[in-house]
């Protein structure tokens, strides 16, 4: 049997690399050798720090997760690799798979999505983030000419802003508390504002900041009778909002968006596979390279995850190089 190396959360805050035995691929399976994987700064770090609420543990399971929360657990869903064995149509193809950090793996052939021509393998790691952005925009349903604010210039917020940039007449402002995000916004072709300078009277505000301050700002800057799309996930953290001023008199709405299912308005015509394939096609756009801000070797994953989790790091998408595994 083949042997692979996988990253596990042994217990909250402690990551380890383990050897794993791979089964031989069946007739309808593929063997994939990983090139790059990516770290989700929101969900995955919540898993790493043991902050998945007990009531959400079943819904939070990743497609190819092993183990259980809070640990030991093998978790992740941003993986790009090359098919080394499987159906002839897939052998040699670069594919995206919702698989954890692991040097090689065997999955059903229909679990991999070929990366389109013109999309570099490392950029394709963003497929999961862009898929989330697609889902958020299906929920938000922006209109031509809308004035839209995205609060939170993290990986998801930046992906949403770039997709909004392509809608005719839409005026996009990316808002964050970190001044260095201005450079990223410029590379994405959208305007930037610090939270203190966020514009008012926005037709639509999408919050991806993962903070109650960001959600409060969204409510303060959306138009009267407007809607705020809450795309953050707070894990087990409580959220405090001031709803006693003009929240009711302005008849504001907060609506959640979550990538686990296709939104109702697209559910009858699009599958999750369709959604991911669309996201990968969007990644032909080289502007998304602005989000690939750091990379490290697979050997350093335990230390890298601990560093990302301590809150002092401002990387957008941290990718892991498995090229020599």
Residue, then its C-alpha position, 0 to 999 in steps of 0.5 A: x500500500x502507498x503511504x502519504x503524509x497528512x496533517x491532523x489537529x491532535x487536540x485544540x491548538x496542537x497540529x501533527x503530521x502523520x503517515x497514512x496508508x492509502x488503499x488501492x484505487x477502485x475502478x471508479x476512483x482516482x489517486x491524486x498527488x497533492x501540489x498545493x493546499x490552502x488554509x481557510x483563515x476562518x473555519x479551519x482556524x476555528x477547528x484548529x483552536x477547538x471552537x466548533x460549537x457542539x451543536x454544529x459538529x455534524x453540519x461542520x464536517x468536511x467532505x473527507x474529514x477523518x476523526x471528530x471535533x475537537x480532535x484528533x481530526x483531519x480537516x480541510x477542503x482546499x486541495x489542488x493536485x494531479x491525478x496519477x491513477x484513475x479514468x483515462x480522461x482524468x489521468x495527468x489532469x490538475x484537479x481541485x478536491x475538497x480534501x484536507x492537507x495530505x500529500x496524496x489520497x484516493x477518492x471517487x472520481x466524481x469528487x474531483x473537479x478539473x482545473x480549467x486551462x489558464x488557471x495556475x495550480x496554486x491560484x486554483x487553491x482559491x476555488x473554495x473561497x471563490x465558490x463561497x463568494x459565488x454563493x454569497x452573491x447568489x444570496x445577495x442578488x446585487x443589481x446593475x448599478x448598485x452601491x455595494x460595500x464589503x466589510x472585511x478584506x479577508x480571503x472571502x471578502x476580497x473574492x466577493x469584491x472582485x466578482x462584484x467588480x465584474x457587474x456593470x455599473x456596480x460601485x464596490x468599496x472594500x472596508x477593513x480596519x487594516x490599512x495594508x489591505x488598501x494595496x490588495x483592493x487596488x490590485x483587485x480593482x476596487x475602492x478601499x476605505x478604513x472602517x472610520x471612513x466607510x461610506x453611507x447609503x449603500x444599497x447592499x452591505x455584505x459583512x465578512x469581517x467575522x466581528x460584531x463591530x463589522x456587522x454593526x458598521x454594515x447596519x449603520x451604512x446600509x440604506x433605509x429598508x436595506x439588507x445586510x448579508x451576514x457571511x461571517x461565521x462566529x464559531x462559539x463566540x457571542x456577538x453583541x449588537x446595538x439594535x436600540x437606535x434606528x434598526x427598527x425605524x429604518x426597517x433593516x434586515x440581516x440575512x445569513x449566507x452559508x456555503x453548505x447549500x446552494x441558495x433557494x433561487x439557484x437550487x433548482x438549476x445548479x448543483x454544488x458541483x456546478x457552483x465549484x466549476x463556475x468558481x474555478x472558471x472565474x480563477x482565470x482572472x490573474x487579479x486573484x493572485x493578490x490574495x496569495x500572500x504567503x506559502x510554506x512547506x508541508x513540513x512546517x504545517x504544525x508551526x504555521x497553523x499555530x502561528x496563523x491561529x494566534x491572531x498576529x498574522x495578516x496573511x490572506x491565503x496561506x498556501x502549502x507546497x507539497x511538491x517534494x512530499 
